[in-house]
């Protein structure tokens, strides 16, 4: 009986202790640096110094981020008063400001796979 | 698991030029900060009901109506004027397409959510009921982080209740489907998020019930036994103490997510209406088919039920767990795997009604507790505040009457509640406020004593 109960705990427990995934859909529209509970605490904010298209990674002095198939890339055009767009690797260019949310909940992380990247396109002619 | 939805490109720019123009012209709407000197909770209340965040006119209270137990029902919707902000999709040109499904809203109280992304607004959405926001202090914590919204992932940012309003503003308050901050809406400030969180956490129960209660009614008492019987009702496994937290014998699992098969129910009202109503895949993108466990103490007066408002009555909800949709679901199968006879949940009709009667009684007890707390708080406050609280207490008392009479339960308690309601009504009108309020408290105690033995 105890074994059965244990099995049940495992079966159902697996369904319920998965990390809560914040609502990524609305995250897209939150400008860089303004994500509640994340910006300034968990995410990294900086400029892209290096771009490695082959390895699908970006980085700079003391930080890097890998883009995986799970990574969301959003183009922040809020300074242009335009809607945020779904972006891709081509939007990640050297010199552009990015906010990186790494996978997991660890604060102060500065490398690893990115859960999402917001990239700022500040100049009206750029995008 | 449900079929994934096809991804489509977003082409809003081509269909919303007028909306974009209008939004820019209105973007400078000034933001009035809450009055200084108010408590954080009271500031949160003001923001919840009055703050439009420079958007389309909606507030949090547009959908979470205090007069309707912080949810919104089709019955309540039918009483609203056509220019109520709830109906912006019916009169704001920029929101006419793909912001809401007005027919489903009016008939079934369903609100459109783009939980899996905003890249195909025509086809990629789900229709959900409005969950109440009562008793949240006990019902959102889990080992995996806070669980908000019907699928437990309703909040952007860090996923917390504090961050919830940010996602709500983006989804529901926008002037156009471009959803540009500081053009179509403004995002809540940190101070506003703090106040909103404090207000939401202040609503309803602040602690869990401790079951079993010494109930007096024969049927509700039996319902409680079935509810707590891990070999029969099995309800207490996922709803410990009729709350929102689970425990399968290995310790508190917090507020959990389960796939209980609600999406597999046949003849769901919204589907019968023939409207476009895509399947809802629950937590995550793509979803895993699970939905978050709500508390049951507040259930009986906050229907319709489940994330899609698919069942109208609390009896129907209990009966759902007898059906094929639940028993063939991952959660139902897991229960069956642990049952010596391989049964998930199988109750007779009398047992279904008994469990529902139990849920009705604990809801009424909560109504009475809340009524008394509000009246007492009103007696301590200034007259205007006292009247306001008495009005809210009256609503709670009337809810208790509806909940009990709806199940044919405790006619004597209902009589007391009716008398108490008359007195509170008098107090609301300002007639012998203190005297009527104190009498009402005594009569509410009699109603309670008819439902449960005092310890």
Boltz contact constraints between the chains, C-beta under 6 A:
constraints:
  - contact:
      token1: [A, 4]
      token2: [B, 338]
      max_distance: 6.0
  - contact:
      token1: [A, 5]
      token2: [B, 249]
      max_distance: 6.0
  - contact:
      token1: [A, 8]
      token2: [B, 248]
      max_distance: 6.0
  - contact:
      token1: [A, 8]
      token2: [B, 334]
      max_distance: 6.0
  - contact:
      token1: [A, 8]
      token2: [B, 338]
      max_distance: 6.0
  - contact:
      token1: [A, 9]
      token2: [B, 248]
      max_distance: 6.0
  - contact:
      token1: [A, 9]
      token2: [B, 250]
      max_distance: 6.0
  - contact:
      token1: [A, 11]
      token2: [B, 334]
      max_distance: 6.0
  - contact:
      token1: [A, 12]
      token2: [B, 248]
      max_distance: 6.0
  - contact:
      token1: [A, 12]
      token2: [B, 334]
      max_distance: 6.0
  - contact:
      token1: [A, 15]
      token2: [B, 258]
      max_distance: 6.0
  - contact:
      token1: [A, 15]
      token2: [B, 290]
      max_distance: 6.0
  - contact:
      token1: [A, 16]
      token2: [B, 253]
      max_distance: 6.0
  - contact:
      token1: [A, 16]
      token2: [B, 256]
      max_distance: 6.0
  - contact:
      token1: [A, 16]
      token2: [B, 257]
      max_distance: 6.0
  - contact:
      token1: [A, 17]
      token2: [B, 143]
      max_distance: 6.0
  - contact:
      token1: [A, 17]
      token2: [B, 144]
      max_distance: 6.0
  - contact:
      token1: [A, 18]
      token2: [B, 144]
      max_distance: 6.0
  - contact:
      token1: [A, 19]
      token2: [B, 144]
      max_distance: 6.0
  - contact:
      token1: [A, 20]
      token2: [B, 144]
      max_distance: 6.0
  - contact:
      token1: [A, 20]
      token2: [B, 145]
      max_distance: 6.0
  - contact:
      token1: [A, 20]
      token2: [B, 147]
      max_distance: 6.0
  - contact:
      token1: [A, 20]
      token2: [B, 152]
      max_distance: 6.0
  - contact:
      token1: [A, 20]
      token2: [B, 153]
      max_distance: 6.0
  - contact:
      token1: [A, 20]
      token2: [B, 159]
      max_distance: 6.0
  - contact:
      token1: [A, 21]
      token2: [B, 153]
      max_distance: 6.0
  - contact:
      token1: [A, 21]
      token2: [B, 284]
      max_distance: 6.0
  - contact:
      token1: [A, 22]
      token2: [B, 155]
      max_distance: 6.0
  - contact:
      token1: [A, 22]
      token2: [B, 156]
      max_distance: 6.0
  - contact:
      token1: [A, 22]
      token2: [B, 159]
      max_distance: 6.0
  - contact:
      token1: [A, 23]
      token2: [B, 153]
      max_distance: 6.0
  - contact:
      token1: [A, 23]
      token2: [B, 154]
      max_distance: 6.0
  - contact:
      token1: [A, 23]
      token2: [B, 155]
      max_distance: 6.0
  - contact:
      token1: [A, 23]
      token2: [B, 156]
      max_distance: 6.0
  - contact:
      token1: [A, 23]
      token2: [B, 167]
      max_distance: 6.0
  - contact:
      token1: [A, 25]
      token2: [B, 114]
      max_distance: 6.0
  - contact:
      token1: [A, 25]
      token2: [B, 115]
      max_distance: 6.0
  - contact:
      token1: [A, 25]
      token2: [B, 117]
      max_distance: 6.0
  - contact:
      token1: [A, 26]
      token2: [B, 156]
      max_distance: 6.0
  - contact:
      token1: [A, 26]
      token2: [B, 167]
      max_distance: 6.0
  - contact:
      token1: [A, 26]
      token2: [B, 170]
      max_distance: 6.0
  - contact:
      token1: [A, 26]
      token2: [B, 171]
      max_distance: 6.0
  - contact:
      token1: [A, 27]
      token2: [B, 156]
      max_distance: 6.0
  - contact:
      token1: [A, 29]
      token2: [B, 170]
      max_distance: 6.0
  - contact:
      token1: [A, 29]
      token2: [B, 179]
      max_distance: 6.0
  - contact:
      token1: [A, 31]
      token2: [B, 181]
      max_distance: 6.0
  - contact:
      token1: [A, 35]
      token2: [B, 157]
      max_distance: 6.0
  - contact:
      token1: [A, 36]
      token2: [B, 157]
      max_distance: 6.0
  - contact:
      token1: [A, 36]
      token2: [B, 163]
      max_distance: 6.0
  - contact:
      token1: [A, 36]
      token2: [B, 166]
      max_distance: 6.0
  - contact:
      token1: [A, 37]
      token2: [B, 157]
      max_distance: 6.0
  - contact:
      token1: [A, 37]
      token2: [B, 158]
      max_distance: 6.0
  - contact:
      token1: [A, 37]
      token2: [B, 160]
      max_distance: 6.0
  - contact:
      token1: [A, 37]
      token2: [B, 163]
      max_distance: 6.0
  - contact:
      token1: [A, 38]
      token2: [B, 157]
      max_distance: 6.0
  - contact:
      token1: [A, 38]
      token2: [B, 158]
      max_distance: 6.0
  - contact:
      token1: [A, 78]
      token2: [B, 181]
      max_distance: 6.0
  - contact:
      token1: [A, 81]
      token2: [B, 180]
      max_distance: 6.0
  - contact:
      token1: [A, 81]
      token2: [B, 183]
      max_distance: 6.0
  - contact:
      token1: [A, 83]
      token2: [B, 178]
      max_distance: 6.0
  - contact:
      token1: [A, 83]
      token2: [B, 180]
      max_distance: 6.0
